[in-house]
Every structure is written in structure tokens, then in C-alpha cells.
């Protein structure tokens, strides 16, 4: 069965520091992978997605993620974190027909940013 | 960009009453909408897939008689929590798949508190 694991429940970084949020997936075929951000009381906003092609994908707000098939990973990175990046981050894999019909989410990583 | 709106954003009700949550695609038509449930500090769990003009498809373990879903038009899906109980208190989020891009867009969520 498809699954997504985000090993880090909570991460704290200083503003300006680099960031990497880990995501591992389990999927039988080529996965469609997503990263979403959720601010408190808000819905989810898509940061970036990987369907095929270049394994390093660029997203909004300066985020990027790299798909590594050999490691079944899709880690999210940002070279310099801003205080406004504090939020909950969810990795997801598409699990339905067309691989975007249903999303299976990880448990999320809460990012805290100190000034 | 495409916008999905949910209403109400917050609702408090007494145990035993029913609550309706609306999910609207504001600037695009959505043949398919999805309803998720999110418990505090947990990930989103897909509850059901709502297809315009047909019955919703529920995920395993979700009571279809308790969580009534109606998708009567291409821009509106509703989730009715019938005879709500405190354990139904949760954050409910909908998403809609655009007919052109196929990308999923999420609403801002509705927080239900059952007293």
C-alpha cells in the first residue's frame, strides 16, 4: 500500500538558516509527489510537485525538492528560511487513477523559526 | 489562480444536531471534489470523493450515513455531518480538481466543534 513518512515531527531553525524537510514514500510505480504548506487555521497551499522529468523541482516561496528514486525520497529544501515560513508542511503522494485523484499525506512537519 | 472556498470556516453545534459545510470552486468547474478530515496534530485523511451528478465514494471506515455528501453542481459540494457528536469535532478540508489542469486546489478548511 502507498504511504508517506515524514520522520521529523517538529523542526526549529533560526531565520536565515538552511532547511531540509524529509519525506519518504512507498509506492509501486512512478509516484506523483507533492509538498503542501499549511498555516494555522488555513487550508493547504501547494508548494511544488513532481510528476516526471527533472528530479529537482522548483516551487513557490523559494522552495525546491529533489526526487531520489533510489532512496524513495522527496526532501524539501530552502537555502534561507524566513520567519514567515513557520507553518506545517505536508508531503503527499498521488495514489489514484492518474496519480492525482487521491492524495496520501504524511503526518506533517511543524517548522518553527526563531529570529 | 483557482480558488476553492469553504463555508463556514468555524461552526459550533450541540451534540445531536446536523451541520452542513459547503465547498465551492469559485472560478472553475470541478467535476470531482474530495473531503478530508484532519485531527489535531495529525495529517489529512481522505474521507470521500465527491463526483458531480453521482454518488460519493467513501473511504474504508467512513460512515456514509453520517457524513452525507452532495455534489449537485460543478461548483458546489456539501458535507453534512448528521447527528454530530463530540468525536466528530475536527478540521474538515475540501479540495477540488480543476477540469483543465487536473491540479488539486484546497479550501481553507472548516473547524467543527461539537459540544
Interface residues (C-beta under 8 A of the other chain):
Chain A: X36 X41 X42 X43 X44 X45 X46 X90 X98 X100 X101 X102 X103 X104 X105 X106 X107 X108
Chain B: X4 X6 X9 X32 X34 X42 X43 X44 X45 X46 X49 X93 X95 X97 X102 X103 X104 X105 X106 X107 X108 X109 X111
